[in-house]
Structures are given as C-alpha cells and as structure tokens.
Amino acid sequence: MRLDSDVRLVPPHNYHMTLAFIGEVPARQVPTLQRIGAAQRMTPCSLRIDAYEFWPKPKVVVGATQTLPAALERLWRQLHRDLAEHQWALDPQQLRPHVTLARKVSQAPVLQAMSAFDWLVRDFSLVRSDTGGIQSAYTVLDTWSLLDDSGNA
C-alpha cells in the first residue's frame, strides 16, 4: 500500500475494533457502562481480516472483514440494545468490523491484496479515547473476558 507523506499511520499498539462509539461520557455514567459491559455474553470467535478498504468520508484506510461471525454480531446487537435503554443513541445501523490502519488519507490509494489474518476475539473493553493530539491515545477503563465454549466464565 502506498500512502502520501502527510498520512498518519496508526501504531500497532493502538489497533482496536469499535463495537459502540458513545462519545463524551460524564464520569458519573462510567459505572453504568461498566455494568452494561459486564452483562454481555458471547463465546470467543475468530474474525478474519482479509481486505484493505479506503473510506473517503473519515479519510481512513482500514483492514476489513468480508465475513461477520454470528457471535460477534449477536454481541454487537445486544450491546447496542442495552446502551439504547440508557438513552445512548448509537450509529451505525450495522457492524462493519475493521481496524483503522491510516488516518488523514486525502485520496484513494492504490490498495494491494492483503495477506489475510485471523483475530481471535476473546474479550472486549470500555475505552476512553483522546483524539486531540498528533496520535490518538486510548485508556482502557475495564475489560471483560468472553465465555469459553463450555459456557463457563
């Protein structure tokens, strides 16, 4: 993949997948988000990242998946339902699993074929993001392990 010099590559330690973007949340509401996160149930699954995509509106290049695991979609739907019960209106209407690889990409680059890889989804986190600096900074506030196949926590 060839990118212009003003493009900001996302460092690997910042790779993540967003299940629900909530926006700014007052500190007093964080315990509610933690309770919602702790209530989620899903077995671990494998997510195959198998294609580069350029998304013109946010000006990003992402590693995306062509196949959505059913378990991940169920988690996403339940999480969005639970958040909506607490008046957090969320978008988008469907999950598009991806990992942002580059930001501030002003025009569509020539994207080569990707060497696909599997990402084992074993847990998920509540994360605070600070996107005001040159590089985005992420702080994990809580993490929840997913259930194993036998149904034990």
ABEGO torsion letter per residue (X at the ends): XBBBAABBBBBAAABBBBABBAEBBBAAAAAAAAAAAAABBBBBBBBBBABBBBBAAAGBBBBBBABBBAAAAAAAAAAAAAAAAAGBBBOBABBBBBBBABBGBABBBBBBBBBBBBBBBABBBBBBBBAABABBBBBBABBBBBBBAAGBX
